[in-house]
Each structure stands twice: as C-alpha cells, then as structure tokens.
C-alpha cells in the first residue's frame, strides 16, 4: 500500500512537483498510498474503452453514498437530494454564491482549512472569525462567539467537520447548538465533511444533516476524494435533507453538474459502494501513524505539543519551542529540506504551529520529524 520515496518522487501531483527534489513534502493533504485496486481496475477499463465523455445522469453516486452513510454513521440521506459538483471547494462557492448577497458575513472557526479564506475572498464576502476554544488537549467550537456573530448579522457559517487542522470531531451537543442558532437567526450552515470517512474507531462522527434541527438550514458538501486519495479526479456532492432547502439550491447553475468529471463520478460511486475493505486497511495504517507521530516527537522534539487527532491524517503541531517565528515553514524548507503547512495559513495568530501530513510510510514520517528536530 505504501510507496517508497523513489516511486513517490516520480508522481505528477503538486505535492511532488512544488519543491526541489531534496525537499521532503509533508504538506498537501493527499495520501502516499496506492489507490484502491477496485477503483484502479474500473478506471483502467473506462480508459481502455475510451469511455471519457461528459458526465451525465449518475444515480450510482447517490445510491452508494446513502449506503456508505448508513453503514458508517447510521444516517440515511435522501438520495433525491444528492447533487454532483466539481469538488468540495467549487461546491461551497456555488452554494454560497446562490444563497448570498453582496456584503454578507460568513463565520469560520480558526484555525481552519486555509482554502476557506480563499473561497470566501473569491465570493467577495466578509469573513468573520469565531475561533475555536483551546483548553489543554481540546479544541472546541465557541458557541457563544458563534451566536454573537449571528446576532451581529452573519448569514452563514462554514464548518470544517471533522475539523482540519485540529482533527477534532464536533460533538452532537455542539452541532445541535449550531443548528438551533441557525434556525433562530435564519442563517445557513455549510458543513464541509470531506474528512468524515477518516474517523478513527475511538471516536464517532456525527453527520450534520443527521440532526433534525439542522435540516431546514443545513447543507453538506463532501467527496470520496480525501479518504480514497482521488483529488485529481474532480468530483464531489452537495447534500440537503429538506425539500425547501433543496429547491433553494436550484439557483445554482445547471453546469455545476456537468463540470464534474466522468471518471471522478464513477470512482466516487465505486469507493462509497465497495471501498470499505480498503478504507479499513488504510485507517489501520493511519491509526498506527497518528500514534507514531506522538512517539517520534517525544523522542526527537519533546517540547513540541501535539494532540492525537480523532479524524484526518493531519497532525497540528505547536513548535513554539523552536522560536522560529511566523516564517517557520520557510526556514524549515530552506534549512532542513522538509515542507509542512505553516500555521499562519490557518489563521494569522497560529504562527507557532505547523500541519504535518502523516498519510505516508513510517520511515518517511520519522525522517520528516528528524529533519524538523534538527
């Protein structure tokens, strides 16, 4: 499943082409694992048959996603309310574009996935922050701060659920509170749930739309691309669980469907329908890796602070002990030949942090942490 550096260095993705060959890339959130053999076989067959046209009707995706949600989360989405889109970013942008007006405010919860800022800038909307509360080993939503922003006029909240980069699963109580506030203030909740399949067995993921109070004003955008490492195939889904909300999204351009990839759409259906075995094996490796990061930091850089995530393959590490300042990532690339995401990408106040991708081999993880510690 895990490939070595020689093989990985020949790949064409941004992760392996952005930096010189002597820099070890541990930044972009894609896996260094081989893709599910069943998915590879299906894609190979489609290419061999020159089956590479535009994406048409694809009920297979909704049916497969409903089955996946039932098996993994005990939730039964409405298959008739599952729409295709190009990827999660495009889905979020098009949903908010359809529902917003100039000057609207959108709540985010820093530290949060850096693309959230870019998506909202693209829409020329106002980003307002209700930062996560950080207490000891826990990062949690600040419900009071979120309500204050709704009260001040925010019309949207964009949730990262599970949270990237903190790796936290929002609780049922937190998500129910968000739902009740959205109804009270007539605001929309967009839940980016792309990391949901990457939840470890000692935690329980709560789909936002599985909460009855969430269904009137809630929208989920997700994909198989993160959990099954298929980002380059460009396909995602937008999910609602209320007919009125579904019809409101008819304001999105019809081309939102056609801009998704034929290969991506059928690969997503294949993953959600038949990918459980591959995903379980992958999660076993990631479970080992998330704990290995803790062990290696204790060995090589014990002053660093890291909480083992409940979901994702991303480690959010406080390296303030190194006194590198806010440009730590640049210094590590230049001097130590290892690339992480700088904490400032996730919020200006997080310069003491880096995000490390541990979806790779234990050997590469150890080499990356040794370079960090050196």
C-alpha positions as CSV (number, residue, x, y, z in Angstrom):
1,X,0.0,0.0,0.0
2,X,2.8,2.5,1.0
3,X,5.2,3.6,-1.7
4,X,8.8,4.5,-1.2
5,X,10.4,7.9,-1.9
6,X,11.9,6.8,-5.3
7,X,8.5,5.9,-6.6
8,X,6.7,8.9,-5.0
9,X,9.2,11.3,-6.5
10,X,8.1,10.4,-10.0
11,X,4.4,11.4,-9.3
12,X,2.9,14.4,-11.1
13,X,0.8,15.9,-8.3
14,X,1.5,19.3,-6.8
15,X,2.8,17.6,-3.6
16,X,5.8,16.2,-5.5
17,X,6.4,19.0,-8.0
18,X,6.1,22.1,-5.9
19,X,9.6,21.9,-4.2
20,X,13.0,20.8,-5.3
21,X,13.7,17.1,-5.2
22,X,15.8,17.4,-2.0
23,X,12.8,18.8,0.0
24,X,10.6,16.1,1.7
25,X,7.0,17.2,1.1
26,X,4.6,16.6,4.1
27,X,2.2,19.5,3.5
28,X,-0.5,18.8,0.9
29,X,-3.4,16.6,2.2
30,X,-3.1,13.7,-0.1
31,X,-2.0,10.1,0.7
32,X,1.2,8.4,-0.4
33,X,-0.7,5.1,-0.5
34,X,-1.8,3.1,-3.6
35,X,-5.4,3.7,-4.6
36,X,-8.0,1.0,-4.0
37,X,-7.3,-1.8,-6.6
38,X,-11.1,-2.0,-7.5
39,X,-11.1,1.7,-8.3
40,X,-7.9,1.4,-10.4
41,X,-9.4,-1.5,-12.3
42,X,-12.6,0.4,-13.1
43,X,-10.7,3.5,-14.2
44,X,-8.4,1.3,-16.4
45,X,-11.4,-0.3,-18.0
46,X,-13.1,3.0,-18.8
47,X,-9.9,4.4,-20.3
48,X,-9.3,1.3,-22.3
49,X,-12.8,1.6,-23.8
50,X,-12.3,5.3,-24.5
51,X,-15.2,6.0,-22.1
52,X,-14.2,9.6,-21.4
53,X,-17.2,11.7,-22.3
54,X,-19.1,14.3,-20.3
55,X,-20.7,13.3,-17.0
56,X,-24.4,12.6,-17.5
57,X,-27.0,11.2,-15.1
58,X,-25.3,9.2,-12.4
59,X,-27.7,7.8,-9.8
60,X,-25.0,5.4,-8.7
61,X,-23.3,8.1,-6.7
62,X,-26.4,9.0,-4.5
63,X,-27.2,5.3,-4.0
64,X,-23.6,4.5,-3.0
65,X,-23.4,7.5,-0.7
66,X,-26.6,6.6,1.1
67,X,-25.3,3.0,1.6
68,X,-22.0,4.3,2.9
69,X,-23.7,6.8,5.3
70,X,-26.0,4.0,6.7
71,X,-23.1,1.6,7.3
72,X,-20.7,4.0,8.8
73,X,-22.8,6.6,10.6
74,X,-26.3,5.2,10.9
75,X,-27.7,8.0,8.8
76,X,-30.0,7.7,5.8
77,X,-29.6,10.7,3.5
78,X,-32.3,11.4,0.9
79,X,-30.8,10.1,-2.4
80,X,-33.0,12.5,-4.3
81,X,-31.2,15.4,-2.7
82,X,-27.7,14.5,-3.6
83,X,-26.2,16.7,-6.4
84,X,-22.9,16.5,-8.2
85,X,-20.3,19.2,-8.2
86,X,-16.7,19.6,-9.3
87,X,-15.0,19.4,-5.9
88,X,-15.8,20.5,-2.4
89,X,-14.3,24.0,-2.9
90,X,-16.4,24.6,-6.0
91,X,-19.5,23.2,-4.2
92,X,-19.1,25.5,-1.3
93,X,-18.5,28.5,-3.5
94,X,-21.5,27.8,-5.7
95,X,-23.8,27.1,-2.8
96,X,-22.9,30.4,-1.1
97,X,-23.0,32.3,-4.3
98,X,-26.6,31.1,-4.9
99,X,-27.7,32.0,-1.4
100,X,-25.8,35.2,-0.6
101,X,-25.9,38.8,-1.5
102,X,-23.0,41.3,-1.6
103,X,-21.6,42.2,1.8
104,X,-22.9,39.1,3.6
105,X,-20.8,37.8,6.5
106,X,-19.6,34.2,6.8
107,X,-18.4,32.7,10.1
108,X,-15.3,30.5,10.2
109,X,-13.6,28.9,13.2
110,X,-9.9,29.3,13.1
111,X,-7.5,27.6,13.0
112,X,-9.3,26.3,9.9
113,X,-8.5,24.9,6.4
114,X,-6.7,27.6,4.5
115,X,-8.9,27.3,1.4
116,X,-11.9,28.6,3.3
117,X,-10.3,32.0,3.3
118,X,-9.7,31.8,-0.5
119,X,-13.2,30.6,-1.3
120,X,-14.8,33.5,0.6
121,X,-12.4,36.0,-0.9
122,X,-13.5,34.7,-4.3
123,X,-17.1,35.5,-3.4
124,X,-16.2,39.0,-2.1
125,X,-17.9,38.3,1.1
126,X,-16.9,39.3,4.6
127,X,-15.1,36.6,6.7
128,X,-15.7,36.8,10.4
129,X,-14.0,34.6,12.9
130,X,-15.3,32.7,15.9
131,X,-12.0,30.9,16.8
132,X,-12.0,27.5,18.4
133,X,-11.5,27.5,22.2
134,X,-8.3,25.8,23.1
135,X,-8.2,24.2,26.5
136,X,-5.5,21.8,27.3
137,X,-5.7,19.0,24.7
138,X,-9.1,20.1,23.5
139,X,-10.1,22.3,20.6
140,X,-13.9,23.0,20.6
141,X,-16.4,25.3,19.0
142,X,-17.1,28.6,20.8
143,X,-20.9,28.6,20.7
144,X,-21.2,31.9,22.5
145,X,-18.9,33.6,19.9
146,X,-20.8,32.0,17.1
147,X,-24.1,33.3,18.4
148,X,-22.5,36.8,18.8
149,X,-21.6,36.7,15.1
150,X,-25.1,35.6,14.1
151,X,-26.6,38.3,16.3
152,X,-24.3,40.8,14.5
153,X,-25.7,39.8,11.1
154,X,-23.7,36.8,9.9
155,X,-25.9,34.8,7.4
156,X,-23.6,31.8,7.0
157,X,-21.3,29.6,9.0
158,X,-18.8,27.4,7.1
159,X,-17.9,24.4,9.3
160,X,-15.0,22.1,8.9
161,X,-16.4,18.8,10.2
162,X,-14.3,16.9,11.2
163,X,-12.1,19.8,11.8
164,X,-9.0,20.5,9.7
165,X,-6.3,21.0,11.0
166,X,-7.3,20.2,14.6
167,X,-8.5,16.7,13.8
168,X,-11.5,17.1,16.1
169,X,-14.9,15.6,15.9
170,X,-17.6,18.2,16.8
171,X,-20.0,16.7,19.3
172,X,-23.7,16.2,18.9
173,X,-24.3,18.9,21.5
174,X,-22.1,21.4,19.7
175,X,-23.7,20.7,16.3
176,X,-27.2,20.8,17.7
177,X,-26.5,24.2,19.2
178,X,-25.2,25.4,15.8
179,X,-28.4,24.1,14.2
180,X,-30.7,25.8,16.7
181,X,-28.8,29.1,16.3
182,X,-29.1,28.9,12.5
183,X,-32.8,28.5,12.8
184,X,-33.1,31.3,15.4
185,X,-31.1,33.8,13.3
186,X,-32.3,32.5,9.9
187,X,-28.7,31.7,8.8
188,X,-27.3,28.9,6.7
189,X,-24.8,26.2,7.8
190,X,-22.5,24.7,5.3
191,X,-20.7,21.6,6.6
192,X,-17.5,20.5,4.8
193,X,-17.5,16.8,5.7
194,X,-14.7,15.6,3.3
195,X,-12.7,14.1,6.2
196,X,-15.6,12.2,7.7
197,X,-14.7,8.7,6.4
198,X,-11.2,9.2,8.1
199,X,-12.6,9.0,11.6
200,X,-10.8,6.5,14.0
201,X,-12.6,3.8,15.8
202,X,-12.3,5.5,19.2
203,X,-14.4,8.5,18.0
204,X,-17.9,8.9,16.5
205,X,-18.6,11.2,13.6
206,X,-21.9,13.0,13.6
207,X,-23.2,14.0,10.1
208,X,-24.6,17.5,10.4
209,X,-27.8,16.6,8.5
210,X,-28.5,13.6,10.7
211,X,-29.6,16.2,13.3
212,X,-33.3,17.0,12.8
213,X,-32.9,20.7,13.7
214,X,-30.1,21.0,11.1
215,X,-32.1,20.0,8.1
216,X,-34.0,23.2,7.4
217,X,-30.9,25.5,7.0
218,X,-28.1,23.0,6.5
219,X,-26.1,21.8,3.5
220,X,-23.3,19.2,3.5
221,X,-20.6,19.2,0.8
222,X,-18.4,16.2,0.7
223,X,-16.5,13.7,-1.5
224,X,-14.6,10.5,-1.6
225,X,-11.5,12.3,-2.8
226,X,-9.8,12.8,0.6
227,X,-10.5,9.4,2.2
228,X,-9.7,7.5,-1.0
229,X,-7.0,9.8,-2.3
230,X,-8.7,10.8,-5.6
231,X,-8.3,14.6,-5.6
232,X,-7.2,14.8,-9.2
233,X,-10.4,13.2,-10.5
234,X,-12.6,16.2,-9.6
235,X,-16.0,15.0,-8.3
236,X,-17.9,15.8,-5.1
237,X,-21.5,16.0,-3.9
238,X,-23.8,18.6,-2.3
239,X,-26.4,17.1,0.1
240,X,-29.5,18.5,1.6
241,X,-32.2,16.9,3.7
242,X,-35.1,19.3,3.3
243,X,-37.2,19.9,0.2
244,X,-37.3,23.7,0.6
245,X,-33.5,23.8,1.1
246,X,-33.0,21.6,-1.9
247,X,-35.2,23.9,-4.1
248,X,-33.4,27.0,-2.9
249,X,-30.2,25.5,-4.4
250,X,-31.9,25.3,-7.8
251,X,-30.5,28.8,-8.1
252,X,-27.1,27.3,-8.7
253,X,-26.0,27.0,-12.3
254,X,-27.0,23.8,-14.1
255,X,-23.4,23.4,-15.3
256,X,-22.4,22.7,-11.7
257,X,-23.2,19.0,-12.5
258,X,-21.5,18.9,-15.9
259,X,-18.3,20.4,-14.6
260,X,-17.6,17.3,-12.6
261,X,-15.5,14.5,-14.1
262,X,-17.0,11.3,-15.6
263,X,-14.1,9.3,-14.1
264,X,-14.4,11.1,-10.8
265,X,-18.1,10.5,-10.5
266,X,-17.9,6.8,-11.2
267,X,-14.8,6.4,-9.0
268,X,-16.7,8.1,-6.1
269,X,-19.6,5.7,-6.6
270,X,-17.2,2.8,-6.5
271,X,-15.5,4.0,-3.4
272,X,-18.7,4.6,-1.4
273,X,-20.2,1.2,-2.6
274,X,-17.2,-1.2,-2.4
275,X,-14.3,0.6,-0.7
276,X,-14.9,-0.4,2.9
277,X,-12.2,-3.1,3.0
278,X,-9.5,-0.8,1.5
279,X,-10.6,2.1,3.8
280,X,-10.4,-0.2,6.9
281,X,-6.9,-1.2,6.0
282,X,-5.9,2.4,5.3
283,X,-7.4,3.5,8.6
284,X,-5.4,0.8,10.5
285,X,-2.2,2.2,9.0
286,X,-3.2,5.8,9.7
287,X,-4.1,4.8,13.3
288,X,-0.5,3.5,13.7
289,X,0.9,6.6,12.1
290,X,-1.0,9.1,14.2
291,X,0.4,7.5,17.4
292,X,3.8,7.2,15.8
293,X,3.9,11.0,15.4
294,X,3.4,11.3,19.1
295,X,6.2,8.8,19.9
296,X,8.7,10.4,17.4
297,X,8.0,13.9,18.7
298,X,8.6,12.6,22.3
299,X,11.9,11.1,21.1
300,X,13.3,13.9,18.9
301,X,11.5,17.1,19.9
302,X,9.8,16.5,23.3
303,X,9.0,20.2,23.8
304,X,6.6,20.2,20.8
305,X,2.9,19.9,21.5
306,X,0.7,17.6,19.6
307,X,-2.7,16.1,20.3
308,X,-3.5,12.8,18.5
309,X,-6.4,13.6,16.1
310,X,-9.8,11.9,16.3
311,X,-10.1,12.1,12.5
312,X,-8.0,13.1,9.4
313,X,-4.4,12.2,8.7
314,X,-3.1,15.6,9.7
315,X,-1.0,16.5,12.7
316,X,-1.4,20.0,14.2
317,X,1.8,20.6,16.0
318,X,2.8,23.6,18.2
319,X,6.6,24.2,17.6
320,X,6.8,27.4,19.5
321,X,9.7,25.7,21.4
322,X,11.9,26.2,18.4
323,X,11.5,30.0,18.4
324,X,11.4,30.2,14.7
325,X,8.7,32.9,14.5
326,X,5.9,33.1,12.0
327,X,8.0,32.0,9.0
328,X,9.0,28.7,10.5
329,X,7.8,26.8,7.4
330,X,10.0,28.8,5.1
331,X,13.0,28.3,7.3
332,X,12.4,24.5,7.5
333,X,12.2,24.2,3.8
334,X,15.4,26.2,3.2
335,X,17.5,24.9,6.0
336,X,16.1,21.4,6.9
337,X,14.6,20.4,3.5
338,X,11.2,19.5,4.8
339,X,7.9,21.1,3.9
340,X,4.9,21.5,6.2
341,X,1.9,23.8,6.0
342,X,2.7,26.9,8.1
343,X,0.2,27.6,10.9
344,X,-0.5,31.1,9.5
345,X,-2.3,29.6,6.6
346,X,-5.0,28.5,9.1
347,X,-5.2,31.9,10.9
348,X,-2.8,34.8,11.4
349,X,-2.4,34.0,15.1
350,X,-1.1,30.5,14.6
351,X,2.4,31.2,13.5
352,X,3.7,28.8,16.2
353,X,2.1,25.8,14.5
354,X,2.7,23.6,11.5
355,X,0.5,21.0,9.9
356,X,2.1,17.6,9.1
357,X,0.6,15.0,6.7
358,X,1.2,11.5,8.1
359,X,-0.6,9.6,5.4
360,X,2.7,8.1,4.3
361,X,5.2,5.4,5.4
362,X,6.5,5.3,9.0
363,X,10.0,5.7,7.6
364,X,9.1,9.0,5.8
365,X,7.3,10.2,9.0
366,X,10.4,9.6,11.1
367,X,12.7,11.3,8.5
368,X,10.4,14.3,8.4
369,X,10.3,14.7,12.2
370,X,14.1,14.2,12.4
371,X,14.5,17.0,9.9
372,X,12.2,19.2,11.9
373,X,14.0,18.4,15.2
374,X,17.4,19.1,13.6
